[in-house]
Each structure stands twice: as C-alpha cells, then as structure tokens.
Amino acid sequence: MADILRLSGIVVAEDRLHLDLLVPEQYARTFFKNVAENRKISVLCASVFSYEAYQVKGIYLGFRPSTPEEAEYQKNYFYGFSRSMLDIGVKSGLFFADYYQEPSLAIRMKSEEVYDQTPKVGTGNKIS
C-alpha cells in the first residue's frame, strides 16, 4: 500500500548511497506497518522555486530517534521554508513553521536508483 510522508529533512551519508529521512514520529505510524510488508521505498525531492526534482528508490534499512543536531536542522529547514514562502507572496507562509513536531525519527534507506522528475523533456529517465 502506498504511504505518503511529508519529510522534515533528508541527510545524505558520505557514501552517497544511504539517506536518513527525517520525519515527525506521529506521521510515521502507518509507514512502519506498510514497510513490514514491503521494504521498498522511494522519496521525491523537489524545489518549489526551480521545479527541479529527483526520485530516489531504494530499500528501508531501519530507523532511530533523530539526534539533537537533526532536530535543529529540521527546525531551521521549516523556518527557512516558511520565510521563503512569505518572500514570494504566500501569506500563510508561517504555517509551514508549525509543521515541525517532536519527537522525530531518522528512517534509514539505501538508494538503489535515482530518476530525474524535473518537468521537462526527459522526465522520468533513470540517472543512476
């Protein structure tokens, strides 16, 4: 069953194969039920400013509580995103700052394939 999580950050490991997907714990409940049946997961990363987007497909490896540093990273991400929305005229921009919730988890995945999802000719092509 498909499960959509709105992440609050992604940390790419030095090996560039492993990613930690940061998500508020309260939003991940159905994810764990679904991943118990199918360990294949994917994540879509997109810029609201340039529309550049990539889909990473891979395997769920496990999870752990987010570190204090990761919690601060998530807070800063939402504050920055919220400010950016205000800068481009979205009046409810600070709404995004309210999305951050604690505690949060770091869901570890191993990347197996990356696809270009940027709207243009060639969208959907595998790039690694």
N, C-alpha and C positions, 0 to 999 in steps of 0.2 A: 504494500500500500504506500502511495506517495505521502510524504510528510514534508511540510514546508516550515523551516525555522528561519526567523529573521535574526541573523547573527549580529553580534555587537563587536566583532573584530575577528581578524584572522592573523595568525602568526605563522610565517613560513620558516621552517627549520633551515639550518645552514646547509644541509644536504639537498635542499630544494625539492625533496620528494615527500616530505612529511609536513602536514599542516595541523595546527591547533585551531579549531573553530570555536570561538568564544561565544557562549550563549547563556542568557539567564536560565538558571535551573528550572524555574517554574514553566518555561516554554518548551522544555525538552522531554516532558513526560511521555508523550506518545512516540517520540523518536526512539527511545530505548525499547519499547515494545516492538516497534517495526524492525529495528536493526537486529533484534534477536532472531528474526525470521530471515533476514536478508542483509548481509554485511556490506553490500554495495551501496555507496552513497555518492552524491555529487554536490558541488557547490558552485553557485553562479556569482561571480564578482563583476560589478559594473560601476561605472562612473556616471552620475547623474548630470555631469557637466559636459563630458565629451561623448557619452554613449558607448565608450569602449567597454567591451565585456568579454569575459572568458568563463568557460565552464570547465571545472576540474572534476574528473570522475576517478573514483578510487575505492578503497576498502576501509571500513571502520576498524580501528585497532583498539580503542578503549577510551576512557575518559578519566578526568581527575578534577578536583576543585581548581578554580583559577587562582593564580598567585596574587598577592597584593599588587605587584607590578602590572599584571594583566588587568586587574580591576581598575587601576588608574588609567591604563591605556584605553579601556572601554569608556570610562567617563569622559576622557579627553576627546575621543572619537565622536561621541554623541554631542558634546558641547560644540565641537568644531563644525559638525554637520549641521547642527541647529543654526549656528551663526551664518553658515554658508547659505542656508535656505532663506534666512532673513535678508541677506545681501542681494539675492536675486528676486526678492519681492514676495516670497511665500510668507504671508502674515502669521501663520501658525507655526513658524519655524522652531520656536522653543518647545513645541510639542515633542519633537524628537529627543530633546534632552530628558524628557520624562520617561522614555522607554527603558533606560538603563535600570536594571534590577539586580539586587544582590540577594543571595549568593549566585555566582555564575560558575559555569563549567568550561573546561577546555576539552573538546572532543577531538581526539587524535585520528587522523586519516592518513593513508599512504596514497599519494597520487599515482595513477596509472596512465591516464590520458588527459590531454588538455585540448579544448576546442575553442576556436575563435567564434564569439557570438556577437561581435560588434555589427550593428546594422549596416551592411554594405554588400557588394558582390563578394562572394566567398564565405559568407556567414555559415557557420556550421562545419567548416573544414577543421580536420584534426591538425594540430600544430606540434604535438609531441605525444 
